[in-house]
């Protein structure tokens, strides 16, 4: 009879070589040779900046700027109807959201309407020009993002999204742990 090695789990449950187990923190970066331009945070920030600049080239004045597109689109899609909901959805504090909405109102893209039931609640309504701008969002962003993904295959694109989702999930776990220690 063959002897079974019980000292370690079967190979199928082992993580692939070079990967950390869940809960382990890998040591990809080291202080002695750290280069900011090689960090994932820096690279993601540069990509976001490049995408934002490309979007700006497709926008006509007095249309929305790249940071203003997301709130317009979320209101248009019904994902947020109040200033507080929109601030949460866009991950902005209410002060920053108020300033952003001030600029959108100056451009004639939206208006704030105080609730008749609860005066503390402020609803956001898109103007006709704001709805037209919001309807352009998926067209422009699809074009710009596809340009930045030139040379990727569909499986590579799916894999990249999977990696980014994993980083985001890690960020959520880190934030939850920090929140529980406050």
Rosetta blueprint (number, residue, H / E / L):
1 X L
2 X L
3 X L
4 X L
5 X L
6 X L
7 X L
8 X L
9 X L
10 X L
11 X H
12 X H
13 X H
14 X L
15 X L
16 X L
17 X L
18 X L
19 X L
20 X L
21 X L
22 X L
23 X L
24 X L
25 X L
26 X L
27 X L
28 X L
29 X L
30 X L
31 X L
32 X L
33 X L
34 X L
35 X L
36 X H
37 X H
38 X H
39 X L
40 X H
41 X H
42 X H
43 X H
44 X H
45 X H
46 X H
47 X H
48 X H
49 X H
50 X H
51 X H
52 X H
53 X H
54 X H
55 X H
56 X H
57 X H
58 X L
59 X L
60 X L
61 X L
62 X L
63 X L
64 X L
65 X L
66 X H
67 X H
68 X H
69 X H
70 X H
71 X H
72 X H
73 X H
74 X H
75 X H
76 X H
77 X L
78 X L
79 X L
80 X L
81 X L
82 X E
83 X H
84 X H
85 X H
86 X H
87 X H
88 X H
89 X H
90 X L
91 X L
92 X L
93 X L
94 X H
95 X H
96 X H
97 X H
98 X H
99 X H
100 X H
101 X H
102 X H
103 X H
104 X H
105 X H
106 X H
107 X L
108 X L
109 X L
110 X E
111 X E
112 X E
113 X E
114 X E
115 X L
116 X L
117 X L
118 X L
119 X L
120 X L
121 X L
122 X E
123 X E
124 X E
125 X E
126 X E
127 X L
128 X H
129 X H
130 X H
131 X H
132 X H
133 X H
134 X H
135 X H
136 X H
137 X H
138 X H
139 X H
140 X H
141 X H
142 X H
143 X H
144 X H
145 X H
146 X H
147 X H
148 X H
149 X L
150 X L
151 X L
152 X L
153 X L
154 X H
155 X H
156 X H
157 X H
158 X H
159 X H
160 X H
161 X H
162 X H
163 X H
164 X H
165 X H
166 X H
167 X H
168 X H
169 X H
170 X H
171 X H
172 X H
173 X H
174 X H
175 X H
176 X H
177 X H
178 X H
179 X H
180 X H
181 X L
182 X L
